[in-house]
Amino acid sequence: MPDVSANPHLAAWDASLAESARTARALTANLTPALQDRRPSWGGWSVGEIFEHLCITDGLYVTPLRTLFAVERGRPAPRLGDAWSPTIWGRLLLWSLNPSNTRPSPAPRKFMPGSTPRVNVIDAWLAQVETDRALMREADGLDLRRLKLPSPAARLIRLNAGDAFAVMAVHVRRHLGQVRRTLDDAR
């Protein structure tokens, strides 16, 4: 899949997601079902649950973003641009998801994995990454600052489209660190 090039922010997030997918493949290449389901000694999520959480969270952005882009492209004069700056909510969310921040933070209930991750959850997440990257291509050329959507976590919080993409890129890096720690603990 070619990289997004017109918007430097989209290009960076696209590259980050591509790298995260490569990292996930490497980390889970020889993962047995038992290791995927084993929770770490400190009681956190298993590797399967982490990837289920990532599928859920990224998946909640897909329909709102697609709708937002379709509406914007259908306007007589779509708002175009390649600049981005986070909203105040986006900035706080990105700060809380920073991969160097390893403090546990509870996920909103709607982002919690169920008792059993879906079958082939890692493959499902890798497919979700490709969907996210395709969404970035749909957004290329649009003004990511002015296109607003409600946060999947709380409807009263408004994010811009750039916030959503930045969150996708940062959130997975945080959880790949969790996958590493979980696998280290299990082995």
C-alpha positions, 0 to 999 in steps of 0.5 A, spaced: 500 500 500 503 506 498 504 511 503 500 517 504 504 523 501 500 530 501 499 531 508 505 530 512 501 528 519 497 523 515 504 520 512 507 520 519 501 516 522 500 512 516 508 510 517 507 509 524 501 504 523 505 500 518 511 500 523 506 497 529 503 492 524 510 489 523 512 490 530 506 486 532 507 481 527 514 480 529 512 479 537 506 474 535 509 470 530 510 464 534 505 465 539 501 459 541 494 459 543 496 458 550 500 464 550 495 469 547 490 467 552 495 467 558 494 473 563 500 477 566 502 475 573 500 482 575 493 481 572 492 485 566 490 483 559 492 477 555 495 478 549 489 476 545 485 481 550 490 487 548 488 486 540 481 485 542 481 492 545 485 495 539 480 492 534 474 495 538 477 502 539 479 503 532 473 500 529 469 505 533 472 511 529 471 507 522 463 509 521 464 516 523 470 518 519 467 515 513 461 519 514 465 525 515 469 525 509 463 523 505 459 529 507 465 533 506 467 531 499 460 532 497 460 539 499 460 544 494 467 547 497 470 542 501 475 544 506 481 543 504 488 543 507 494 539 510 495 543 517 493 539 523 493 541 531 490 537 536 483 540 540 484 540 547 481 534 548 485 531 543 492 533 546 489 530 553 488 524 550 494 523 546 498 525 553 494 520 557 496 514 551 503 516 550 507 510 550 512 512 555 506 513 560 506 505 563 501 507 568 495 503 568 489 507 566 482 504 566 479 503 559 472 506 558 467 500 558 465 500 551 472 499 549 473 493 554 474 486 551 469 481 552 471 475 556 474 471 550 477 475 544 474 473 537 477 468 533 484 470 529 484 477 533 491 479 531 489 478 524 483 482 525 487 487 528 492 487 522 486 488 517 483 494 522 490 497 521 489 496 513 482 499 514 485 505 518 490 506 513 485 507 507 481 512 511 487 516 512 488 516 504 480 518 504 482 524 508 488 526 504 487 533 502 481 535 507 482 540 513 483 535 519 482 541 524 476 543 522 472 536 521 469 534 528 466 528 530 464 526 537 469 521 541 467 514 541 469 514 549 464 520 551 459 523 546 460 530 549 467 530 547 469 533 540 475 531 537 478 533 530 479 528 524 487 529 526 486 527 533 482 520 531 488 518 527 493 521 532 490 517 537 490 510 533 497 511 531 499 513 539 494 508 542 497 502 539 504 503 540 502 504 548 499 497 547 505 494 543 509 495 549 504 492 554 504 486 549 512 485 550 511 486 557 505 481 557 509 476 553 516 477 557 512 475 563 509 469 560 515 466 558 
